[in-house]
Amino acid sequence: MNAAQFLIDTSALARFVRADSEQYGWDQAAAAGLIATCPIIELEFFYSARSAADRARGIEDMRLIFGWVPVDDRAYDRAWQVQEALTKQGKHRSAGAVDLVVAATAELQGLTLLHRDHDFACIAAVTGQALQWYGPESGK
């Protein structure tokens, strides 16, 4: 059974690993198993690895810190539906494919999406899903 309550997006993950997680209490949430990641987030995050060794260390650390949830076919179906709804509103360019799949994964897994990306507010306006901003609002 997965105890996770949050799915961390790459936007929040980048801040988490910069050692400001203690400032906001997210280090304790991660230690308690309340934060998960998923394959598409890991793919996006490790795009910025500086070397194979850096990537391997990062993967090992990530497995120790976070829970893990799968991305299944339902997430792609849901992302497609949400993109269609956003297109009807003329807002489809507000959220890219990765963000749509990440949001769909969080929604389908019943997890609150932990993020620092305003695109998710556009998605949540369609889905009604729970979001949690990581850290202070922009400019604060």
N, C-alpha and C positions, 0 to 999 in steps of 0.2 A: 504494500500500500504506500502510495506517495503522500507525504505530509505537506507537500508544497501548497502554498497559498498564492504565490506570485510567480509569474513568468517574466524573467528579466530580458529586456530587449538590449540589442547591441549598444544603443545610445546610453543606457544606464550602466551597462556592463563596462563600457570604456571608463566611466567615472568611478565605478566600484573598484576597479583594479588600480586606480591612481591613488589609492589609500585614503580616500575621503569617506569610506563606508562607515568608519567609526563615528564620524561627525553626525551622521544621520541615523545611526542605530541599525543600519542594514547589515553590518558585520554580524550582529547578534541574531538577526533573522536568518541569515545564511547558515550560521552555526547550528541553529535550531532546525535546519532542514526545510525552511519555509519558502526558499527561493529555488526555482528550477530554471534550466535552460533547455534548448531543443536543437536538433541538428541544423536547421537553417540559420539560427542565431550563431552557432559555432562556426559554420561556414563563412558567414559574413565577418565575424570577429577575427578569425584567424587569417583572413585575407591580408591583414596588416602585419602578420608575423615577419620578423626580420630575418629569420633563418629556419632551417628544419629543426635545429635544436631548440630555438625559441618557441616554435610551434609545439613541439613535443612537451616541453616544460609547461607551457600554457594549458595544454589539454590535460596533463596530469593534475595541475593545480585546480582546474575547473571541475574535474571529477571529484576532487576532495571537498570542494567548497559548496557546489550546487547539486540539487537533485536534477533529474532528467525526465523529460516527457517526450513521447514520439510525435512526429508530424505524420498524420495518416491522410488517406485520400479525402476524407471528409473536410479537412482543412483547405484543400485546394478547391473543392466544390464551394465551400463557404466563401473563400476569397473571391471566387468568380462571381458569386451572387452579390457580394458587397461592392465589388467593382462595378457591376451592372447598376446597382442602386446609386452609387456615386456618379456614374455617367449620366443617369437620368437627371441628376441635380446639377450637372455641369461641373462636378468636383472630382472627377476621376483622376486628374493629374495631381491631386493633393496627396496621394498615397501610392507608393511604388509596390511592385509585386512582392518583395520580401516583407514589407510592412503589412500587407494584406494577409499573407500566410502566417506571419507571427501573431497578428491580432486574432485570426481565425483559430489558431492553435490554442491561444489563451482562452478564448471564448468557449471552445468545445471541451476543453479540459476543466472548465469552471474556475480558472485562475484569474486573478487580477493582474493586468499587464503593467509592469514596473518599467518606466521609460523616461526619456528626456527628448522626446520628439513630438512636436505639435501635430504632425500628420495623424497621430493616433486619435486625436480629438475629433477629426473629420470622420474617421472610421467609426468611433464610438457613437457619433451622432446618428449613424445608421443602425449599428448593432445594439446599442444600449449597454454594452459591456463595461465592466469595472476597469478603471484606470487609476494608477498611482504615479504621480510625478516624483522622480528621484531627485532629491536635493532641493535647493532653492529655485524659485522661478527665475527665468532668464533675466539678467540685468540686476539681480540682487546679490 
